[in-house]
Amino acid sequence: MISLYVGSMSGGLISAILLKIPGTPAAMATTLDGVPMAEKGQAGRALGIGIVFSFIGGLVSIVMLVIMAPLLAKVTLQFSYYEYFAVGIFALTIISAVGSKSVLKSLIGAVLGFLSLLWAWVLSALPRYTFGVRDLRGGFNILTVMIGFYAVTQLLHAGGKAGREGGRTLPI
């Protein structure tokens, strides 16, 4: 089961490098380094480096998890709302720092992420913003939504570029 999980997570780097669309949340950072290498004609090297270091990172993380999990469990069981809020803000800060060259775009992304935290927070048993659809009661997985937005942006960009060049994007 572990090997299937690791294989599926590291398999997302293939589309991240070749198509600029991360296949998994773990492959989002791969687009920052892998895409420029692929554009320089080094896609095979980028894939090889990604696979090797995914393997090494997996081994290191397994060792660290075995060592650190009991200690982290003791600490996180004592978390209150304030600590969860701080972890959320920290994550949004890191995402906005890595996300874009434009500081304004990064801050807008962080604010939208912060608002999504507030809207997803369940304070009562009443469903909010579900529009009567039962499947929406659990909310959206934020990583899936982010990858989807990124993929749609890349597809629209590629389609617009092909349209300006007079080419077709799909062999129909």
PyRosetta script that sets phi, psi and omega in degrees:
from pyrosetta import init, pose_from_sequence

init()
pose = pose_from_sequence("MISLYVGSMSGGLISAILLKIPGTPAAMATTLDGVPMAEKGQAGRALGIGIVFSFIGGLVSIVMLVIMAPLLAKVTLQFSYYEYFAVGIFALTIISAVGSKSVLKSLIGAVLGFLSLLWAWVLSALPRYTFGVRDLRGGFNILTVMIGFYAVTQLLHAGGKAGREGGRTLPI")
pose.set_psi(1, -39.5)
pose.set_omega(1, 179.9)
pose.set_phi(2, -64.8)
pose.set_psi(2, -41.5)
pose.set_omega(2, -178.9)
pose.set_phi(3, -66.7)
pose.set_psi(3, -35.0)
pose.set_omega(3, 175.6)
pose.set_phi(4, -64.9)
pose.set_psi(4, -42.0)
pose.set_omega(4, 178.9)
pose.set_phi(5, -63.8)
pose.set_psi(5, -47.7)
pose.set_omega(5, -178.8)
pose.set_phi(6, -63.6)
pose.set_psi(6, -41.3)
pose.set_omega(6, 178.8)
pose.set_phi(7, -64.2)
pose.set_psi(7, -40.3)
pose.set_omega(7, 179.9)
pose.set_phi(8, -71.4)
pose.set_psi(8, -36.4)
pose.set_omega(8, 179.4)
pose.set_phi(9, -70.5)
pose.set_psi(9, -41.8)
pose.set_omega(9, 179.4)
pose.set_phi(10, -78.0)
pose.set_psi(10, -17.9)
pose.set_omega(10, 175.8)
pose.set_phi(11, -68.2)
pose.set_psi(11, -19.6)
pose.set_omega(11, 178.0)
pose.set_phi(12, -68.7)
pose.set_psi(12, -14.9)
pose.set_omega(12, 179.3)
pose.set_phi(13, -74.5)
pose.set_psi(13, -19.1)
pose.set_omega(13, 179.3)
pose.set_phi(14, -64.7)
pose.set_psi(14, -50.8)
pose.set_omega(14, 178.4)
pose.set_phi(15, -71.1)
pose.set_psi(15, -27.4)
pose.set_omega(15, 178.2)
pose.set_phi(16, -66.1)
pose.set_psi(16, -38.4)
pose.set_omega(16, -178.2)
pose.set_phi(17, -81.7)
pose.set_psi(17, -44.6)
pose.set_omega(17, -172.8)
pose.set_phi(18, -84.6)
pose.set_psi(18, -33.1)
pose.set_omega(18, -174.9)
pose.set_phi(19, -114.0)
pose.set_psi(19, -3.5)
pose.set_omega(19, -175.7)
pose.set_phi(20, 65.0)
pose.set_psi(20, 23.2)
pose.set_omega(20, 179.1)
pose.set_phi(21, -126.0)
pose.set_psi(21, 108.5)
pose.set_omega(21, -180.0)
pose.set_phi(22, -64.5)
pose.set_psi(22, 129.1)
pose.set_omega(22, -179.3)
pose.set_phi(23, -77.9)
pose.set_psi(23, -22.2)
pose.set_omega(23, 179.2)
pose.set_phi(24, -140.2)
pose.set_psi(24, 161.7)
pose.set_omega(24, 176.7)
pose.set_phi(25, -60.1)
pose.set_psi(25, -30.7)
pose.set_omega(25, -179.6)
pose.set_phi(26, -68.7)
pose.set_psi(26, -20.3)
pose.set_omega(26, -177.0)
pose.set_phi(27, -94.2)
pose.set_psi(27, 5.2)
pose.set_omega(27, -178.4)
pose.set_phi(28, -63.9)
pose.set_psi(28, -40.6)
pose.set_omega(28, -179.9)
pose.set_phi(29, -72.1)
pose.set_psi(29, -22.5)
pose.set_omega(29, 179.6)
pose.set_phi(30, -64.1)
pose.set_psi(30, -29.7)
pose.set_omega(30, 179.5)
pose.set_phi(31, -64.8)
pose.set_psi(31, -27.4)
pose.set_omega(31, -178.2)
pose.set_phi(32, -67.9)
pose.set_psi(32, -34.6)
pose.set_omega(32, -178.6)
pose.set_phi(33, -105.5)
pose.set_psi(33, -36.3)
pose.set_omega(33, -174.3)
pose.set_phi(34, -72.2)
pose.set_psi(34, -38.1)
pose.set_omega(34, -178.3)
pose.set_phi(35, -64.8)
pose.set_psi(35, -46.2)
pose.set_omega(35, 177.3)
pose.set_phi(36, -61.2)
pose.set_psi(36, -35.1)
pose.set_omega(36, 177.2)
pose.set_phi(37, -67.2)
pose.set_psi(37, -40.5)
pose.set_omega(37, 179.0)
pose.set_phi(38, -65.9)
pose.set_psi(38, -36.1)
pose.set_omega(38, 178.5)
pose.set_phi(39, -68.3)
pose.set_psi(39, -24.1)
pose.set_omega(39, 176.7)
pose.set_phi(40, -88.5)
pose.set_psi(40, 4.2)
pose.set_omega(40, 179.8)
pose.set_phi(41, 88.1)
pose.set_psi(41, 14.6)
pose.set_omega(41, -178.6)
pose.set_phi(42, -111.6)
pose.set_psi(42, 40.5)
pose.set_omega(42, -177.4)
pose.set_phi(43, -65.0)
pose.set_psi(43, -40.8)
pose.set_omega(43, 178.8)
pose.set_phi(44, -61.8)
pose.set_psi(44, -41.8)
pose.set_omega(44, 178.4)
pose.set_phi(45, -66.1)
pose.set_psi(45, -40.9)
pose.set_omega(45, 178.7)
pose.set_phi(46, -63.1)
pose.set_psi(46, -41.9)
pose.set_omega(46, 178.0)
pose.set_phi(47, -64.1)
pose.set_psi(47, -43.9)
pose.set_omega(47, 179.0)
pose.set_phi(48, -61.8)
pose.set_psi(48, -45.9)
pose.set_omega(48, 178.5)
pose.set_phi(49, -62.4)
pose.set_psi(49, -42.7)
pose.set_omega(49, 179.7)
pose.set_phi(50, -61.7)
pose.set_psi(50, -43.2)
pose.set_omega(50, -178.9)
pose.set_phi(51, -68.1)
pose.set_psi(51, -44.9)
pose.set_omega(51, -179.6)
pose.set_phi(52, -61.9)
pose.set_psi(52, -46.4)
pose.set_omega(52, -176.8)
pose.set_phi(53, -77.4)
pose.set_psi(53, -22.3)
pose.set_omega(53, 170.0)
pose.set_phi(54, -65.2)
pose.set_psi(54, -40.8)
pose.set_omega(54, 177.7)
pose.set_phi(55, -64.2)
pose.set_psi(55, -48.0)
pose.set_omega(55, -179.8)
pose.set_phi(56, -63.5)
pose.set_psi(56, -43.6)
pose.set_omega(56, 177.9)
pose.set_phi(57, -62.9)
pose.set_psi(57, -36.5)
pose.set_omega(57, 176.8)
pose.set_phi(58, -64.0)
pose.set_psi(58, -43.2)
pose.set_omega(58, 178.6)
pose.set_phi(59, -64.1)
pose.set_psi(59, -44.8)
pose.set_omega(59, -179.9)
pose.set_phi(60, -63.7)
pose.set_psi(60, -41.8)
pose.set_omega(60, -178.6)
pose.set_phi(61, -68.2)
pose.set_psi(61, -34.2)
pose.set_omega(61, 176.5)
pose.set_phi(62, -64.1)
pose.set_psi(62, -44.7)
pose.set_omega(62, 178.9)
pose.set_phi(63, -62.8)
pose.set_psi(63, -44.5)
pose.set_omega(63, 179.7)
pose.set_phi(64, -65.6)
pose.set_psi(64, -36.7)
pose.set_omega(64, 178.6)
pose.set_phi(65, -64.4)
pose.set_psi(65, -42.0)
pose.set_omega(65, 179.1)
pose.set_phi(66, -64.0)
pose.set_psi(66, -38.4)
pose.set_omega(66, -178.6)
pose.set_phi(67, -76.9)
pose.set_psi(67, -44.0)
pose.set_omega(67, -169.5)
pose.set_phi(68, -93.0)
pose.set_psi(68, -19.0)
pose.set_omega(68, -174.0)
pose.set_phi(69, -57.2)
pose.set_psi(69, -45.4)
pose.set_omega(69, 179.2)
pose.set_phi(70, -63.2)
pose.set_psi(70, -37.8)
pose.set_omega(70, 179.4)
pose.set_phi(71, -68.8)
pose.set_psi(71, -43.3)
pose.set_omega(71, 179.6)
pose.set_phi(72, -65.4)
pose.set_psi(72, -35.8)
pose.set_omega(72, 179.4)
pose.set_phi(73, -62.2)
pose.set_psi(73, -41.4)
pose.set_omega(73, 179.2)
pose.set_phi(74, -63.2)
pose.set_psi(74, -40.3)
pose.set_omega(74, -178.7)
pose.set_phi(75, -72.2)
pose.set_psi(75, -46.6)
pose.set_omega(75, -174.9)
pose.set_phi(76, -70.8)
pose.set_psi(76, -23.4)
pose.set_omega(76, 175.6)
pose.set_phi(77, -66.9)
pose.set_psi(77, -17.9)
pose.set_omega(77, 179.0)
pose.set_phi(78, -95.0)
pose.set_psi(78, 3.1)
pose.set_omega(78, -179.7)
pose.set_phi(79, -66.6)
pose.set_psi(79, 143.1)
pose.set_omega(79, 172.2)
pose.set_phi(80, -116.5)
pose.set_psi(80, -169.9)
pose.set_omega(80, -179.5)
pose.set_phi(81, -60.7)
pose.set_psi(81, -34.4)
pose.set_omega(81, -177.5)
pose.set_phi(82, -65.1)
pose.set_psi(82, -42.6)
pose.set_omega(82, -179.2)
pose.set_phi(83, -68.7)
pose.set_psi(83, -40.3)
pose.set_omega(83, 177.1)
pose.set_phi(84, -62.6)
pose.set_psi(84, -40.0)
pose.set_omega(84, 176.9)
pose.set_phi(85, -62.7)
pose.set_psi(85, -44.1)
pose.set_omega(85, 179.9)
pose.set_phi(86, -64.1)
pose.set_psi(86, -40.0)
pose.set_omega(86, 178.0)
pose.set_phi(87, -64.5)
pose.set_psi(87, -40.9)
pose.set_omega(87, 177.6)
pose.set_phi(88, -62.9)
pose.set_psi(88, -45.1)
pose.set_omega(88, 178.2)
pose.set_phi(89, -64.5)
pose.set_psi(89, -40.1)
pose.set_omega(89, 177.9)
pose.set_phi(90, -61.5)
pose.set_psi(90, -44.2)
pose.set_omega(90, 179.7)
pose.set_phi(91, -63.1)
pose.set_psi(91, -42.8)
pose.set_omega(91, 178.8)
pose.set_phi(92, -66.0)
pose.set_psi(92, -34.9)
pose.set_omega(92, 177.6)
pose.set_phi(93, -65.3)
pose.set_psi(93, -43.8)
pose.set_omega(93, 178.5)
pose.set_phi(94, -64.0)
pose.set_psi(94, -43.5)
pose.set_omega(94, 179.2)
pose.set_phi(95, -61.5)
pose.set_psi(95, -43.6)
pose.set_omega(95, -178.6)
pose.set_phi(96, -70.2)
pose.set_psi(96, -28.6)
pose.set_omega(96, 178.9)
pose.set_phi(97, -73.1)
pose.set_psi(97, -35.1)
pose.set_omega(97, -177.8)
pose.set_phi(98, -89.8)
pose.set_psi(98, -25.0)
pose.set_omega(98, -166.3)
pose.set_phi(99, -64.8)
pose.set_psi(99, -40.0)
pose.set_omega(99, -169.8)
pose.set_phi(100, -150.7)
pose.set_psi(100, 160.4)
pose.set_omega(100, 175.7)
pose.set_phi(101, -78.2)
pose.set_psi(101, -25.7)
pose.set_omega(101, -179.9)
pose.set_phi(102, -86.9)
pose.set_psi(102, 124.0)
pose.set_omega(102, 179.8)
pose.set_phi(103, -66.4)
pose.set_psi(103, -37.9)
pose.set_omega(103, -179.8)
pose.set_phi(104, -62.4)
pose.set_psi(104, -45.3)
pose.set_omega(104, 178.4)
pose.set_phi(105, -62.8)
pose.set_psi(105, -39.5)
pose.set_omega(105, 178.9)
pose.set_phi(106, -64.5)
pose.set_psi(106, -42.1)
pose.set_omega(106, 179.3)
pose.set_phi(107, -67.4)
pose.set_psi(107, -38.3)
pose.set_omega(107, 176.8)
pose.set_phi(108, -62.8)
pose.set_psi(108, -42.0)
pose.set_omega(108, 176.9)
pose.set_phi(109, -62.3)
pose.set_psi(109, -40.1)
pose.set_omega(109, 178.9)
pose.set_phi(110, -66.6)
pose.set_psi(110, -40.4)
pose.set_omega(110, 178.6)
pose.set_phi(111, -65.1)
pose.set_psi(111, -43.5)
pose.set_omega(111, 177.2)
pose.set_phi(112, -62.8)
pose.set_psi(112, -38.9)
pose.set_omega(112, 176.3)
pose.set_phi(113, -64.6)
pose.set_psi(113, -39.5)
pose.set_omega(113, 177.3)
pose.set_phi(114, -63.2)
pose.set_psi(114, -42.9)
pose.set_omega(114, 178.6)
pose.set_phi(115, -64.6)
pose.set_psi(115, -35.5)
pose.set_omega(115, 178.0)
pose.set_phi(116, -66.9)
pose.set_psi(116, -30.9)
pose.set_omega(116, 174.8)
pose.set_phi(117, -64.4)
pose.set_psi(117, -42.2)
pose.set_omega(117, -178.6)
pose.set_phi(118, -68.6)
pose.set_psi(118, -41.5)
pose.set_omega(118, -178.2)
pose.set_phi(119, -69.2)
pose.set_psi(119, -29.6)
pose.set_omega(119, -178.6)
pose.set_phi(120, -83.1)
pose.set_psi(120, -9.6)
pose.set_omega(120, -177.3)
pose.set_phi(121, -74.2)
pose.set_psi(121, 124.1)
pose.set_omega(121, -177.1)
pose.set_phi(122, -96.0)
pose.set_psi(122, 110.1)
pose.set_omega(122, 179.6)
pose.set_phi(123, -99.7)
pose.set_psi(123, -17.2)
pose.set_omega(123, -179.9)
pose.set_phi(124, -141.6)
pose.set_psi(124, 175.3)
pose.set_omega(124, -179.9)
pose.set_phi(125, -83.1)
pose.set_psi(125, -4.4)
pose.set_omega(125, -179.0)
pose.set_phi(126, -79.8)
pose.set_psi(126, 132.7)
pose.set_omega(126, 177.1)
pose.set_phi(127, -70.2)
pose.set_psi(127, 141.0)
pose.set_omega(127, -179.7)
pose.set_phi(128, -120.6)
pose.set_psi(128, 134.8)
pose.set_omega(128, 175.3)
pose.set_phi(129, 57.9)
pose.set_psi(129, 35.3)
pose.set_omega(129, 178.5)
pose.set_phi(130, -97.9)
pose.set_psi(130, -16.2)
pose.set_omega(130, 179.0)
pose.set_phi(131, 55.0)
pose.set_psi(131, 32.2)
pose.set_omega(131, 177.7)
pose.set_phi(132, 80.5)
pose.set_psi(132, 2.0)
pose.set_omega(132, -179.6)
pose.set_phi(133, -90.8)
pose.set_psi(133, 118.8)
pose.set_omega(133, -175.8)
pose.set_phi(134, -64.1)
pose.set_psi(134, -34.6)
pose.set_omega(134, -177.5)
pose.set_phi(135, -66.8)
pose.set_psi(135, -19.0)
pose.set_omega(135, -179.5)
pose.set_phi(136, -85.8)
pose.set_psi(136, -3.8)
pose.set_omega(136, -178.8)
pose.set_phi(137, -63.4)
pose.set_psi(137, -31.9)
pose.set_omega(137, 179.3)
pose.set_phi(138, -82.0)
pose.set_psi(138, -7.7)
pose.set_omega(138, -179.2)
pose.set_phi(139, 82.2)
pose.set_psi(139, -174.9)
pose.set_omega(139, 179.7)
pose.set_phi(140, -103.8)
pose.set_psi(140, 147.5)
pose.set_omega(140, 171.1)
pose.set_phi(141, -75.7)
pose.set_psi(141, 116.3)
pose.set_omega(141, -172.1)
pose.set_phi(142, -62.5)
pose.set_psi(142, -34.8)
pose.set_omega(142, 178.7)
pose.set_phi(143, -66.9)
pose.set_psi(143, -38.4)
pose.set_omega(143, 177.7)
pose.set_phi(144, -64.7)
pose.set_psi(144, -41.4)
pose.set_omega(144, 178.8)
pose.set_phi(145, -64.5)
pose.set_psi(145, -43.1)
pose.set_omega(145, -180.0)
pose.set_phi(146, -63.4)
pose.set_psi(146, -44.1)
pose.set_omega(146, 178.7)
pose.set_phi(147, -64.1)
pose.set_psi(147, -40.2)
pose.set_omega(147, 178.3)
pose.set_phi(148, -61.6)
pose.set_psi(148, -45.5)
pose.set_omega(148, 177.6)
pose.set_phi(149, -62.1)
pose.set_psi(149, -41.3)
pose.set_omega(149, 179.7)
pose.set_phi(150, -64.6)
pose.set_psi(150, -42.8)
pose.set_omega(150, -179.1)
pose.set_phi(151, -65.8)
pose.set_psi(151, -43.0)
pose.set_omega(151, 179.8)
pose.set_phi(152, -63.5)
pose.set_psi(152, -40.6)
pose.set_omega(152, 177.8)
pose.set_phi(153, -60.2)
pose.set_psi(153, -45.6)
pose.set_omega(153, 179.8)
pose.set_phi(154, -64.9)
pose.set_psi(154, -40.2)
pose.set_omega(154, 179.3)
pose.set_phi(155, -65.6)
pose.set_psi(155, -42.3)
pose.set_omega(155, 177.5)
pose.set_phi(156, -65.3)
pose.set_psi(156, -39.0)
pose.set_omega(156, 178.0)
pose.set_phi(157, -63.6)
pose.set_psi(157, -45.8)
pose.set_omega(157, 179.7)
pose.set_phi(158, -65.3)
pose.set_psi(158, -39.5)
pose.set_omega(158, 178.6)
pose.set_phi(159, -65.8)
pose.set_psi(159, -40.9)
pose.set_omega(159, 177.7)
pose.set_phi(160, -65.8)
pose.set_psi(160, -38.4)
pose.set_omega(160, 178.4)
pose.set_phi(161, -65.9)
pose.set_psi(161, -42.8)
pose.set_omega(161, 178.7)
pose.set_phi(162, -66.6)
pose.set_psi(162, -35.6)
pose.set_omega(162, 178.2)
pose.set_phi(163, -66.8)
pose.set_psi(163, -37.8)
pose.set_omega(163, 178.2)
pose.set_phi(164, -68.9)
pose.set_psi(164, -31.7)
pose.set_omega(164, -179.8)
pose.set_phi(165, -86.0)
pose.set_psi(165, -5.2)
pose.set_omega(165, 178.9)
pose.set_phi(166, 82.6)
pose.set_psi(166, 8.1)
pose.set_omega(166, -179.6)
pose.set_phi(167, -94.3)
pose.set_psi(167, 171.0)
pose.set_omega(167, 176.4)
pose.set_phi(168, -104.7)
pose.set_psi(168, 145.4)
pose.set_omega(168, -177.2)
pose.set_phi(169, -88.2)
pose.set_psi(169, -30.7)
pose.set_omega(169, -178.8)
pose.set_phi(170, -123.6)
pose.set_psi(170, 138.0)
pose.set_omega(170, 176.9)
pose.set_phi(171, -75.3)
pose.set_psi(171, 101.6)
pose.set_omega(171, -179.0)
pose.set_phi(172, -107.6)
pose.dump_pdb("model.pdb")
